[in-house]
Amino acid sequence: MTGHEGDTVRRRGPLRADAQRNEDRLLEAAAAAFAREGTGASVKDIARAAGVGVGTLYRRFPSKELLIEAIYREEVQRLCEAAPHLTAAQPPVEALRTWMERFIDFMATKHGMADALAVVLTDDSEKLHTRALLAGAITHLLTAVEGQAVARPGVDAQDVLMALGGISLIAASEEQRALATRLIDLLLHGIVTN
């Protein structure tokens, strides 16, 4: 978040528990609003959906761009942190499937913010870093599947990530979320041997 006036606001250290809950609700409400309406979503409606005043929103995120950037970073972090939790709680193939579905939902949110993200995330190293984090999560999931001896040899995490990106684009252009699930099934058939 370099180069933004609000950076110091976002990096001042841990928030009080109530302030953290407010921020979490704001990010969740904003992600849903941007996925549904794009960047034209009303800040007042986002604050209302989060159960806070618009002043609270602007204190945490002085501009819509900073809010969008925070959502993006939060969603990437959640998605990556989900991989080990899923493999601990579910059989490996089911954990991989669940993570892929979450990735598609993440991409739907990202598509809603695409224009603003193009302005906010101008640094190619940021995009490469995000891609590496996501590939790391996929590697963790694939390792669990391989540990059960049900993965085809040579499945590459970057290839899976690119395939998921393609699935999300197709499903978004067709405006059919269920299509993404069907395509995930096809992708899994290419990864899993039985």
C-alpha positions as CSV (number, residue, x, y, z in Angstrom):
1,M,0.0,0.0,0.0
2,T,2.7,2.4,-0.8
3,G,2.1,5.8,-2.1
4,H,-1.4,6.2,-0.5
5,E,-2.2,8.8,2.0
6,G,-4.2,6.3,4.1
7,D,-1.3,3.9,4.5
8,T,-0.3,5.2,7.9
9,V,-3.9,4.7,9.0
10,R,-3.9,1.1,8.0
11,R,-0.5,0.2,9.4
12,R,-0.7,1.7,12.9
13,G,-0.7,-1.6,14.7
14,P,-3.3,-3.9,16.1
15,L,-6.9,-2.6,16.4
16,R,-9.1,-2.8,19.5
17,A,-11.4,-5.9,19.3
18,D,-14.5,-3.8,18.5
19,A,-12.6,-1.8,15.8
20,Q,-11.3,-5.1,14.3
21,R,-14.9,-6.5,14.2
22,N,-16.0,-3.3,12.4
23,E,-13.2,-3.5,9.9
24,D,-13.9,-7.2,9.3
25,R,-17.6,-6.5,8.7
26,L,-16.8,-3.5,6.4
27,L,-14.4,-5.7,4.3
28,E,-17.0,-8.5,4.0
29,A,-19.9,-6.1,3.1
30,A,-17.7,-4.2,0.6
31,A,-16.5,-7.5,-1.0
32,A,-20.1,-8.6,-1.5
33,A,-21.2,-5.2,-2.8
34,F,-18.3,-4.9,-5.3
35,A,-18.8,-8.5,-6.5
36,R,-22.5,-7.7,-7.1
37,E,-22.4,-4.1,-8.3
38,G,-18.8,-3.4,-9.3
39,T,-16.9,-0.4,-8.1
40,G,-20.0,1.8,-8.4
41,A,-21.3,0.2,-5.2
42,S,-22.4,2.9,-2.8
43,V,-20.1,3.5,0.2
44,K,-23.1,4.4,2.3
45,D,-24.8,1.1,1.4
46,I,-21.6,-0.8,2.3
47,A,-21.4,1.0,5.7
48,R,-25.1,0.3,6.3
49,A,-24.7,-3.4,5.4
50,A,-21.7,-3.7,7.8
51,G,-23.7,-2.0,10.6
52,V,-21.4,1.0,11.0
53,G,-21.6,4.6,10.1
54,V,-20.0,6.0,6.9
55,G,-17.6,8.0,9.1
56,T,-16.2,4.7,10.5
57,L,-15.7,3.5,7.0
58,Y,-13.8,6.6,6.0
59,R,-11.7,6.6,9.1
60,R,-10.4,3.2,8.2
61,F,-10.4,3.6,4.5
62,P,-10.1,7.3,3.4
63,S,-10.7,6.4,-0.2
64,K,-12.6,3.8,-2.2
65,E,-9.3,2.7,-3.7
66,L,-7.9,1.9,-0.3
67,L,-11.0,-0.1,0.6
68,I,-10.7,-2.1,-2.6
69,E,-7.0,-2.7,-2.0
70,A,-7.7,-3.9,1.5
71,I,-10.4,-6.2,0.3
72,Y,-8.1,-7.7,-2.3
73,R,-5.3,-8.3,0.2
74,E,-7.7,-9.7,2.8
75,E,-9.3,-12.1,0.3
76,V,-5.9,-13.3,-0.9
77,Q,-4.7,-13.9,2.7
78,R,-7.9,-15.7,3.6
79,L,-7.7,-17.9,0.6
80,C,-4.1,-18.8,1.2
81,E,-4.6,-19.5,4.9
82,A,-7.6,-21.7,4.1
83,A,-5.4,-24.4,2.4
84,P,-3.9,-25.9,5.6
85,H,-7.2,-25.6,7.5
86,L,-9.0,-27.5,4.8
87,T,-6.5,-30.3,4.6
88,A,-6.7,-30.7,8.3
89,A,-10.5,-30.9,8.3
90,Q,-11.3,-32.7,5.1
91,P,-10.0,-35.6,2.9
92,P,-7.4,-34.2,0.5
93,V,-9.5,-34.3,-2.7
94,E,-12.4,-32.7,-1.0
95,A,-10.1,-30.0,0.5
96,L,-8.8,-29.3,-3.0
97,R,-12.3,-29.0,-4.4
98,T,-13.5,-26.7,-1.6
99,W,-10.5,-24.5,-2.1
100,M,-11.1,-24.3,-5.8
101,E,-14.7,-23.2,-5.2
102,R,-13.4,-20.5,-2.8
103,F,-10.9,-19.4,-5.5
104,I,-13.8,-18.9,-8.0
105,D,-15.7,-16.8,-5.4
106,F,-12.5,-14.8,-4.8
107,M,-12.2,-14.2,-8.5
108,A,-15.9,-13.1,-8.7
109,T,-15.1,-10.4,-6.1
110,K,-12.0,-9.4,-8.0
111,H,-13.9,-9.1,-11.3
112,G,-16.3,-6.7,-9.6
113,M,-13.3,-4.6,-8.6
114,A,-11.2,-5.1,-11.8
115,D,-11.2,-1.5,-13.0
116,A,-10.2,-0.1,-9.6
117,L,-7.6,-2.9,-9.0
118,A,-6.0,-2.0,-12.4
119,V,-5.4,1.5,-10.9
120,V,-4.5,0.4,-7.4
121,L,-2.3,-2.6,-8.2
122,T,0.1,-1.1,-10.8
123,D,3.2,-2.9,-9.5
124,D,3.9,-6.1,-11.4
125,S,5.8,-7.5,-8.4
126,E,2.6,-7.3,-6.4
127,K,0.8,-9.4,-8.9
128,L,3.7,-11.9,-9.0
129,H,3.7,-12.0,-5.2
130,T,0.0,-12.8,-5.1
131,R,0.4,-15.4,-7.8
132,A,3.2,-17.0,-5.8
133,L,1.1,-17.0,-2.6
134,L,-1.8,-18.7,-4.4
135,A,0.4,-21.2,-6.1
136,G,1.9,-22.0,-2.6
137,A,-1.6,-22.8,-1.3
138,I,-2.3,-25.0,-4.3
139,T,1.0,-26.8,-3.8
140,H,0.0,-27.5,-0.2
141,L,-3.3,-29.0,-1.4
142,L,-1.7,-31.0,-4.2
143,T,0.9,-32.4,-1.8
144,A,-1.9,-33.7,0.4
145,V,-3.6,-35.3,-2.6
146,E,-0.3,-36.8,-3.6
147,G,0.2,-38.1,-0.1
148,Q,-3.0,-40.2,-0.6
149,A,-1.5,-41.6,-3.9
150,V,-4.4,-40.4,-5.9
151,A,-2.8,-37.5,-7.9
152,R,-1.5,-37.8,-11.4
153,P,2.3,-37.3,-11.5
154,G,3.6,-34.0,-12.6
155,V,0.6,-31.8,-11.8
156,D,2.0,-28.2,-11.5
157,A,0.5,-25.7,-9.1
158,Q,0.9,-22.8,-11.6
159,D,-0.9,-24.8,-14.2
160,V,-3.8,-25.4,-11.8
161,L,-3.9,-21.7,-10.9
162,M,-4.0,-20.8,-14.6
163,A,-6.8,-23.3,-15.3
164,L,-8.8,-21.9,-12.3
165,G,-8.3,-18.4,-13.7
166,G,-9.7,-19.5,-17.0
167,I,-12.6,-21.2,-15.3
168,S,-13.4,-18.0,-13.5
169,L,-13.3,-15.9,-16.6
170,I,-15.6,-18.3,-18.5
171,A,-18.1,-18.6,-15.7
172,A,-18.1,-14.8,-15.3
173,S,-18.6,-14.1,-19.0
174,E,-21.4,-16.6,-19.1
175,E,-22.8,-15.3,-15.8
176,Q,-23.2,-18.9,-14.6
177,R,-21.6,-19.7,-11.3
178,A,-22.8,-23.3,-11.6
179,L,-20.7,-23.6,-14.8
180,A,-17.6,-23.0,-12.7
181,T,-18.4,-26.0,-10.4
182,R,-18.9,-28.2,-13.4
183,L,-15.5,-27.1,-14.9
184,I,-13.8,-27.6,-11.5
185,D,-15.1,-31.2,-11.7
186,L,-13.4,-31.6,-15.1
187,L,-10.2,-30.1,-13.8
188,L,-10.2,-32.4,-10.8
189,H,-10.6,-35.4,-13.2
190,G,-7.3,-34.2,-14.7
191,I,-5.6,-34.1,-11.3
192,V,-7.1,-37.1,-9.4
193,T,-6.5,-40.6,-10.7
194,N,-9.6,-42.2,-9.1
